[in-house]
């Protein structure tokens, strides 16, 4: 499995108005939101990147003023979940 690492200079990390203990978590969420907003990552994968439950990520998108796009992939996932619940 491939992984991507991003090196951010320490002075830039320190300039963020985020507690040091929350920087990585916050950056993942910001990246997930922006990639979803631009259509580069579907909802489920963006939520996974953000490491958030489905409804929490949905709420985060709302807080950011980003409308959800319900696509075929999500419909298929929802139908699969419904079948599994039967």
Residue pairs with C-beta under 8 A, 6 or more apart in sequence:
8 27
13 20
13 23
16 23
16 26
18 26
25 51
28 49
28 50
28 51
29 50
29 51
29 52
29 60
31 49
32 41
32 46
32 47
32 49
32 50
32 57
33 46
33 50
33 60
33 61
33 64
33 66
35 41
35 46
35 49
36 42
36 43
36 46
36 61
36 66
37 64
37 66
39 69
41 49
42 71
42 73
42 74
43 57
43 68
43 69
43 71
43 74
44 73
44 74
44 77
46 57
47 53
47 54
47 57
50 57
50 60
52 60
58 68
61 67
61 68
